[in-house]
Amino acid sequence: GPPIQRDSASPTARPLNFFVHIHPRTNMPKPCGTNESGETIPIQKTIEPVMDMSRPISANIRPLPPITFLYGTQTATSQDYADQLAKQAANFGFSDITVSTMDKWKVLKEGKYKGSKDKHGDEELLVICTATYNGLPPDSAEQFDLFLNTASERNNKTILEGLLYTVFGCGNKQWRTYQQFPIKIDKALEELGAERFFPAGQGDADKDIDFDFQDCIKPNPESNIVPFTSMQGQSDIHVEIKYVEDAPEIQSRPVSANATILARRELQSPDSGRSTCHIEIDVSKLPPVDSEALYRPGDHLEILPANSPSLVSRIAESFDFNLDAVFEVVPESLKGVSPRSLAAEIRGRSSVRDALTYYADLLSPPSRSLLSVFEQELRQVDPDSASRFYKLAILGDDNRDQYGQFITTCRTIADLSDQFPQVKRLDFASFLGTVHVMQPRRYSISSSSSVHGHNATITVGVVDDVVNDKHYPGLASSYLSQAPIGSPISASFRSSSGIFSLPDDPRIPLILVAAGTGIAPFMGFLQERSLQPNAAPSTLFFGCRHPEHDHIYKKELDEFLHKNVLSDVHVVFSRLNSESSVKYVQHEILQHDAALWELLQNGPSKLGAHVYVCGAGAMSKEVRKAFGAIAVKFGEKDADGFINRLIEEKRYREDVWG
């Protein structure tokens, strides 16, 4: 038969939609005193057991152990999962529950695990939910990572003895470093004496990470351990708000505006049909990355975008929101509310307009929680459509999760309203509790502070997806490409020191590989090296589509070539000649294998070159294969081993995205 779908909201392994109806039996046979052979048997009176109230009822019942949920996060996703698991633990009867960031784990302060080491079930449980960035820990897990490193270096194999643990990692498979930090934790905890009580889980943000989380923690009939489960839709959320009458005019933003857009120019030609903007920003008010420089080549500028006034008005009109109303979220009502939601993020008073403009992620797919709220509202006005919606968006006829398929055609909250216009009103408090808060976007800085002083430039590829003749703009790119010159924005620096930074010795040659806007950090690299008289020239491989459309920064690159900051520029155009076998940067790299091998082995001043790759994840994988193939051609036996050796030596670095 078909696979059994389990009820993720049940603490047992009950099949979905499985019910047992119990009716009292009324035709009980009367005792007759004979058996089936007709022999007479004595009827014995049943003696009811008597409970000895002098003994404690729970004398032989072992209490549930303490349980700690730690999270490391940049976007609140891991925190959300930790909160959900803690809530389910309470439902299962756990009473000693702790939820905190990884850096606030009590063991870090105490230096070792000091709990019970009873092998009969009294050990403390530790559940870790964490993300990773370029293989490194999130900001809230740096001290935790240091603790693991220090304990491992000291080879202390008993420091966590008696602790039971499991790990759930969040990441994106497009990144080479997918799950690198969660895997490190899972391995290190075991090496330090802890015992894994449930297999590590993984969530892929490139697809449906919430489904991965639910699938990982669903009850497993083949396991003797009952994992913690969470609700499919969280439709029982009840955020409370209070409206403020005659409130003075206010502006509520997650982060105060601290930078200013100074200039913007289009880098692509009008015939390309696409847009890439070079944007110059005054960043003089931002905290510097270190004491010696405001920012360094390779660093990122993190920008918090805003929704367009037209989109805000459209959402308000669709769901009957009063944009000028001022409200406050009642703090006591936030228990159990996702930390990814608007309600958890907005502090103090805010107008509805500001909440929709600066907080709500209106251009991402609607969350499962919002779909549950929407389905309930639709059921009030159109039960038949609600039943159809439930099968399309939540659970299909085969009891399979439909969310992933549904959001391929319902890509935004506005789509939800367009496809089911029967819903003309949504409770704003429920909207706050189920819509995700927008996340900042990171852009590689395409300038050097040694050249641009207190200004920084970024290179923004403007996203405009067209599906069935409908345009879907990118949130941050459309915001930055349309904001008037002089507009204040919210920004912060993110250091790439040790991850994607220039080598300390400028005599080391660079091999730079980029496609599209991946060239951005290299513009900063080349500006910096142009000021260093003893710097070795760099070699650039750059992928575009067409020389007359998107050969961005051509003038600047020609100037670097003229000044010998660049020794070679290899530009390959994927749409110029359909019959050419050389279309992408990896193909061009293979065309120059001997020269590249010489640079890697010797180079000027006998210093081997460092390789930097920036662009889409798919491109970076092919580039790695190309360098591996070159290594094998010139005598290396293991292509992957050669690349990994370069990575360990910090001579092969990537800054890629999905």
Secondary structure, 3 states (H helix, E strand, C coil): CCCCCECCCCCCCCECCCCCCCCCCCCCCCCCCECCCCCECCCCCCCCCCCCCCCCCCCCCCCCCCEEEEEECCCCHHHHHHHHHHHHHHHHCCCCEEEEEHHHCHHHHHCCCCCCCCCCCCCCEEEEEECCECCECCHHHHHHHHHHHHHHHCCCCCCCCCCEEEEEEEECCCCCCCCHHHHHHHHHHHHCCCEECCCCEEEECCCCHHHHHHHHHCCCCCCCCCCCCCCCCCCCCCCCEEECCCCCCCCCCCCCCCEEEEEEEECCCHHHCCCEEEEEEECCCCCCCCCCCCCCCCCEEEEECCCCHHHHHHHHHHHCCCCCCEEEECHHHHCCCCCCEHHHHCCCCEEHHHHHHHHECCCCCCCHHHHHHHHHHHHHHCHHHHHHHHHHHCECCCCCECHHHHCCCCCCHHHHHHHCCCCCCCCHHHHHHHCEECCCEEEEECCCHHHHCCEEEEEEECCEEEECCEEEECHHHHHHHHCCCCCEEEEEEECCCCCCCCCCCCCCCEEEEEEHHHHHHHHHHHHHHHCCCCCCCEEEEEEECCCCCCCCCHHHHHHHHHCCCEEEEEEEECCCCCCCCCCCHHHHHHHCHHHHHHHHHCCHHHCCCEEEEEEEHHHHHHHHHHHHHHHHHCCCCCHHHHHHHHHHCCCEEEEEEC
